Amino acid sequence: MQHPLIEVRDLAKVYVNEEVETPVLHGVNFTIQKGDFVSIMGPSGSGKSTLMHILGFLDTPSSGQYLFEGDDVSKLEEDQLAAMRNRKVGFVFQAFNLLPRATALENVAMPLLYANVSAKDRERRAAAMLDSVGLSHRLGNTPSKLSGGEKQRVAIARALINNPEVIFADEPTGNLDSRSGLQVMKIVQDLNASGHTIILVTHERHTAEHAKRILTIRDGVITNDEQVKNRIIAHATSELKK
């Protein structure tokens, strides 16, 4: 029997700080199939980032279950979560999170260090991944010499380097102009078309509508789960290398 890629059952999260309890998620339920493209949309403070952190093995729920490929990962220890993060998921963040003194090639190759890949293979695979996002001419550039859109494409290449099951994109166009944002969303949609499962976190409806499905979260509960009827298909406005 084929399991959903992701299934959450009555997922709840409560943060405790000096005996003060702050509930963030309240009994969330949904499934995501392999190859889907889902937006998790909600305003600041809605719980969407907390939910993404749990789904991406960065945090654990207070109660409920999180099943990934049919296995309950709710109770994993930190070292087990770290192993899942490195093998199963890739992250793309609004702030890029690139190492400032490392080249584009070195940034992309970084996750392979933890996978015990040889230096030669790290360089070869990182160069190929940068070429796939239109940055073969920027291998030796540090982030300070890249535009915002180029930085985000480096981050996408880094997220892909271990061939993860899921790519989490947290407000990936938040720091970009509209042209660069469209280029990034086109890459994300192309990745989904090639079989990658994408989970996009955003507070903007316009960005969310690039996905096939939108989960709306408000005050820690899912208020709507809809298929996107008028989906936005991003087109690169010009050659990526320009």
Salt bridges, closest charged atoms under 4 A:
GLU7 OE2 - ARG9 NE 3.19
ASP36 OD2 - ARG213 NH1 3.70
ASP59 OD1 - LYS13 NZ 3.18
GLU69 OE1 - LYS88 NZ 3.05
GLU78 OE2 - ARG85 NH2 3.24
ASP121 OD1 - ARG124 NH2 3.55
GLU150 OE2 - ARG138 NE 3.01
GLU165 OE1 - LYS34 NZ 2.85
GLU171 OE2 - HIS203 ND1 2.81
ASP190 OD2 - LYS186 NZ 2.81
GLU209 OE2 - ARG205 NE 2.80
ASP225 OD1 - ARG213 NE 2.90
GLU226 OE2 - ARG205 NH1 2.99
